[in-house]
């Protein structure tokens, strides 16, 4: 027959129903014939009963209505911004990081190739490179479409040729 | 699918090559010889498109004496007579893209000018001795 010390260590699992059938039978048999272990088992059962009662009472008294209202608030229809956010997120969801990276690289290359074409440096449509003459020469370089080269007959007539 | 892509690539290459070749064939150069005067206020109707440009000068009347268009290849020359038994000679030195490098010379004088023209650009050569203006413009390939 097992001693009281060994049975005492098995009382708690016994109450919790965690023992194998033969262990359970052993504990039950010992408790029947041992006044000390029987009392200990009763105390343990009483303690468990008190604890269970307290927990159940707490659950019953809890403000469940308030909890439900809080949950209902969270379950309300999403706002427009939330809908847009979720729509965008669901669209992006199938894209794997590698695909996103590839798309980003492709867009960057496209930007690099098109940017200089979109903003070409302004170049005049006519540029006078060099002039030779036995007499006087005056060059007028317009902003864009016009350049004028004057070959003058006399030095004195140079003044007042332009408006 | 791969064959289709290959053919597409080849077709694009051929078209681009042909366009580049065609572009290098010649440059349209328009030359107008204009007689200017300080008398009167008549402006030839055929000069309407460059009237604003001519307005930069202080002459009051302009008459178009001759107008010719030339399709010049690199090294080719266009020549037109000017009043006073002179001539203007325009040589296409180099054409690259829509830019044309030209050399202008007033023959029987020492007057020369080199310029780079782009389509839409106009170079006015004013020969003050004879009140003659030579308007040279690039007309594109």
Interface residues (C-beta under 8 A of the other chain):
Chain A: X123 X124 X125 X126 X127 X128 X129 X130 X131 X132 X133 X134 X140 X142 X144 X145 X146 X147 X148 X149 X150 X151 X152 X153 X157 X160 X161 X162 X163
Chain B: X53 X55 X56 X57 X58 X101 X106 X109 X110 X111 X112 X113 X114 X115 X116 X117 X118 X119 X120 X121 X122 X123 X124 X125 X126 X127 X128 X129 X138
